[in-house]
Amino acid sequence: MKEIYDYIIVGGGISGLHLGALLSRHGRVIIFERSDTVGGRAKVIEKDGFKLDYGIHLIRFGPESALGASLLEINKSISFIKPGRSWAFLKNGERKLYPTGSLMDIVRSDLVPFGKTIRLLLKIKKMDQKKLKPLYDTSLADWYQQENILPKIQTYLTMTSSAVQVNPFPNRSSAGELLKNIQRVLEMGSAYYPQGGWGPIFNQFENFILENGGKIELNSAVTEILIENGSCKGVKVRDNIFNGSQIISTIPVQELFTILDEKYCESQFINKCKNLRPTAGVVIDFCLDEQISDIDGLIFFEEPLSFGFIPSNLSKDVAPEGKSLMTFLRVANVEDMKNKDTVKEIYQEFRKVIFRAFPEIESHLIDERSLFLPMVDGVEVNIKQHQFNRLGHTIKNVEKLWLVGDSVGGEGAGGDVGHTSVRECYKQIRRKENT
Ligand SMILES: Cc1cc2nc3c(=O)[nH]c(=O)nc-3n(C[C@H](O)[C@H](O)[C@H](O)COP(=O)(O)OP(=O)(O)OC[C@H]3O[C@@H](n4cnc5c(N)ncnc54)[C@H](O)[C@@H]3O)c2cc1C
C-alpha cells in the first residue's frame, strides 16, 4: 500500500508536533510516533489527579520564546506563568535568595556581593558579538580564571549554567554561550511555566494539526527512511510504504542511523551525529497531600548541584485541590548514567539533599517518581557543541530529508534548541518549496 503526503514527520515529540502544526497550513501532514502517546521527552503523565510533566519543564522566555511565537502565529496561545523568587540551599545549610537578574534581587541577596555582581552583569550586558564569539570555545572554568571571578560569583554563575544550559560542569560549559544566555535573560526575562503544565501545549498543536486535516499515528515506528537517487521518497512503517514530498526526522540525531542507511551520508557527518554528547540526569517528583512550601521560583542546591521547583505553586491545576507537586533534576554525566552503582549513588545523594531542605516531604508523601535519563537534552551546550558547531537541518547529497529537534541547530539550550530549530527548518522548507 502506498500513501502520498506533503510532509511526513518522524516522531511525535514537541518538535514533531510543533513543526507539524506549522506545516499543516500548507499541505497534508502525517506524524508517525513509535510509542502510544505523544510528547517524547516532554510527555505528561496523569496520575491520581497529579499532572506530571517529564521532570522539571520550564520554557525560557515563555511568550517571547520560539514556542510562544508559533502558538501565537497559529492562534492557539496559552497562558505562561512567571515564577516568583528563586532560592539557593547552600552546602552549609543556609538558604539564600538566588538573584534571577533583577537589580532588586541582587540588592536583597547576600549570595553574591552587590557591587561586583552588578558591575559584572553590566559588563556582560554590553558585550557585543565580537567580544562574545571567541568565548564560545572557552570553558566557564577558564573564563573564571581569566576574569578573576570571585568564588561566590562563580558559585552563582555555575548554578545559572546548570539551570540555563543544563550544564553544571564549568570545565566544559561554554562561557560564550552562557554569557549570551545571560544577556537574553537580562533583556527578555527568565523562564516561565505553562498554565496547566505541558499538556495544554501538546493539545494546542495536536488540535491544530487535526483541524487542518493532518494525521498523528501512534504505535507506528518508522523502520526505514527511503532514499532513491539522492532524494528522500518516504518512510517504511511496518510493511507499509508512505511516500511524501518532504520527510522530516525529529528523533535525536544520535539515533538517526537506526532508520537511515549510513551509505547515504559522509563519515564525518555520521560520526558527528553518533558522538553528539547529550545532557543526562536523574529526576525525582513528589506528590504530596498538602503544600509544604510556598516557594514559587527555582530551588537550587549547591551540593550536589541540582535544581527544581514546585509546579503546583505556579499552576494549581497540576495537582488535586490542596495537594502539591514538587519536581527536581540533578544533571549527571552521560557516562555515569550507564553505571548502575553510580546511578544509585547519584540518586541517593540527591534524594538526601532534597529531604535535608524539605524534611516535611517525608510525612506528606503520597507518591514518588524517579526517572534515570541517559538523555535530558539532545545536545549538551559545551565548548565543542555550542551553537556555531551544531549540525544543520540538511544532509549533504540527500535531498528532501530534513533534521529537526533539540539535537540540531538552534540557539539557546535544551528545549530552546528544539523550538528555534523547528522555526528555522520550517522557514528553510518553505523557501525550498517556493523556489
Ligand atoms: C527531565 C527533563 C527535563 C527537561 N527540562 C526542560 C526544560 O525545563 N525546558 C525545556 O525547554 N526543555 C527541557 N527538557 C528538554 C525537552 O524535553 C526536549 O528538548 C524536548 O522534549 C525534545 O523534543 P523533540 O521532539 O525534539 O525530541 P523527542 O522528545 O525525543 O521526540 C522524538 C520522538 O520521536 C519518537 N521516535 C523515535 N524513534 C522513532 C521512530 N523510529 N519512529 C517513530 N517515532 C520515533 C520518540 O518516541 C519521541 O516521541 C527537559 C528534558 C527532560 C528529559
The ligand as an SDF file (V2000), in Angstrom:
LIG
                    3D

 53 58  0  0  0  0  0  0  0  0999 V2000
   13.8500   15.6510   32.6740 C   0  0  0  0  0  0  0  0  0  0  0  0
   13.8630   16.6620   31.5670 C   0  0  0  0  0  0  0  0  0  0  0  0
   13.7790   17.9920   31.8650 C   0  0  0  0  0  0  0  0  0  0  0  0
   13.7770   18.9420   30.8470 C   0  0  0  0  0  0  0  0  0  0  0  0
   13.5900   20.2500   31.1640 N   0  0  0  0  0  0  0  0  0  0  0  0
   13.3920   21.1340   30.1940 C   0  0  0  0  0  0  0  0  0  0  0  0
   13.0270   22.4770   30.4840 C   0  0  0  0  0  0  0  0  0  0  0  0
   12.8940   22.8690   31.6330 O   0  0  0  0  0  0  0  0  0  0  0  0
   12.8190   23.3250   29.4560 N   0  0  0  0  0  0  0  0  0  0  0  0
   12.9440   22.9120   28.1700 C   0  0  0  0  0  0  0  0  0  0  0  0
   12.7300   23.7120   27.2620 O   0  0  0  0  0  0  0  0  0  0  0  0
   13.3120   21.6650   27.8630 N   0  0  0  0  0  0  0  0  0  0  0  0
   13.5300   20.7680   28.8250 C   0  0  0  0  0  0  0  0  0  0  0  0
   13.8690   19.4900   28.5250 N   0  0  0  0  0  0  0  0  0  0  0  0
   14.1870   19.1520   27.1310 C   0  0  0  0  0  0  0  0  0  0  0  0
   12.9450   18.9240   26.3170 C   0  0  0  0  0  0  0  0  0  0  0  0
   12.1200   17.9970   26.9450 O   0  0  0  0  0  0  0  0  0  0  0  0
   13.4050   18.3730   24.9710 C   0  0  0  0  0  0  0  0  0  0  0  0
   14.2250   19.3630   24.3720 O   0  0  0  0  0  0  0  0  0  0  0  0
   12.2420   18.0840   24.0490 C   0  0  0  0  0  0  0  0  0  0  0  0
   11.2680   17.2960   24.6560 O   0  0  0  0  0  0  0  0  0  0  0  0
   12.7810   17.3840   22.8040 C   0  0  0  0  0  0  0  0  0  0  0  0
   11.7270   17.2050   21.9240 O   0  0  0  0  0  0  0  0  0  0  0  0
   11.9310   16.5550   20.4970 P   0  0  0  0  0  0  0  0  0  0  0  0
   10.6060   16.4400   19.8980 O   0  0  0  0  0  0  0  0  0  0  0  0
   12.9810   17.3150   19.7840 O   0  0  0  0  0  0  0  0  0  0  0  0
   12.5580   15.1210   20.7630 O   0  0  0  0  0  0  0  0  0  0  0  0
   11.8730   13.8540   21.4930 P   0  0  0  0  0  0  0  0  0  0  0  0
   11.0720   14.3100   22.6440 O   0  0  0  0  0  0  0  0  0  0  0  0
   12.9570   12.8850   21.7410 O   0  0  0  0  0  0  0  0  0  0  0  0
   10.8700   13.3100   20.4080 O   0  0  0  0  0  0  0  0  0  0  0  0
   11.2130   12.3580   19.4660 C   0  0  0  0  0  0  0  0  0  0  0  0
   10.0230   11.4290   19.3130 C   0  0  0  0  0  0  0  0  0  0  0  0
   10.3270   10.5040   18.2740 O   0  0  0  0  0  0  0  0  0  0  0  0
    9.8300    9.2350   18.6430 C   0  0  0  0  0  0  0  0  0  0  0  0
   10.5770    8.2570   17.8490 N   0  0  0  0  0  0  0  0  0  0  0  0
   11.8590    7.8370   17.9840 C   0  0  0  0  0  0  0  0  0  0  0  0
   12.1900    6.9570   17.0330 N   0  0  0  0  0  0  0  0  0  0  0  0
   11.0950    6.8090   16.2730 C   0  0  0  0  0  0  0  0  0  0  0  0
   10.8220    6.0360   15.0990 C   0  0  0  0  0  0  0  0  0  0  0  0
   11.7200    5.2370   14.5510 N   0  0  0  0  0  0  0  0  0  0  0  0
    9.5740    6.1380   14.5560 N   0  0  0  0  0  0  0  0  0  0  0  0
    8.6310    6.9490   15.0990 C   0  0  0  0  0  0  0  0  0  0  0  0
    8.8340    7.7000   16.2040 N   0  0  0  0  0  0  0  0  0  0  0  0
   10.0700    7.6360   16.7670 C   0  0  0  0  0  0  0  0  0  0  0  0
   10.0760    9.1660   20.1360 C   0  0  0  0  0  0  0  0  0  0  0  0
    9.2480    8.1950   20.7380 O   0  0  0  0  0  0  0  0  0  0  0  0
    9.7440   10.5880   20.5560 C   0  0  0  0  0  0  0  0  0  0  0  0
    8.3960   10.7340   20.9080 O   0  0  0  0  0  0  0  0  0  0  0  0
   13.9040   18.5270   29.5150 C   0  0  0  0  0  0  0  0  0  0  0  0
   14.0220   17.1620   29.2140 C   0  0  0  0  0  0  0  0  0  0  0  0
   13.9770   16.2420   30.2230 C   0  0  0  0  0  0  0  0  0  0  0  0
   14.0620   14.7760   29.8690 C   0  0  0  0  0  0  0  0  0  0  0  0
  1  2  1  0
  2  3  1  0
  2 52  2  0
  3  4  2  0
  4  5  1  0
  4 50  1  0
  5  6  2  0
  6  7  1  0
  6 13  1  0
  7  8  2  0
  7  9  1  0
  9 10  1  0
 10 11  2  0
 10 12  1  0
 12 13  2  0
 13 14  1  0
 14 15  1  0
 14 50  1  0
 15 16  1  0
 16 17  1  0
 16 18  1  0
 18 19  1  0
 18 20  1  0
 20 21  1  0
 20 22  1  0
 22 23  1  0
 23 24  1  0
 24 25  2  0
 24 26  1  0
 24 27  1  0
 27 28  1  0
 28 29  2  0
 28 30  1  0
 28 31  1  0
 31 32  1  0
 32 33  1  0
 33 34  1  0
 33 48  1  0
 34 35  1  0
 35 36  1  0
 35 46  1  0
 36 37  1  0
 36 45  1  0
 37 38  2  0
 38 39  1  0
 39 40  1  0
 39 45  2  0
 40 41  1  0
 40 42  2  0
 42 43  1  0
 43 44  2  0
 44 45  1  0
 46 47  1  0
 46 48  1  0
 48 49  1  0
 50 51  2  0
 51 52  1  0
 52 53  1  0
M  END
$$$$
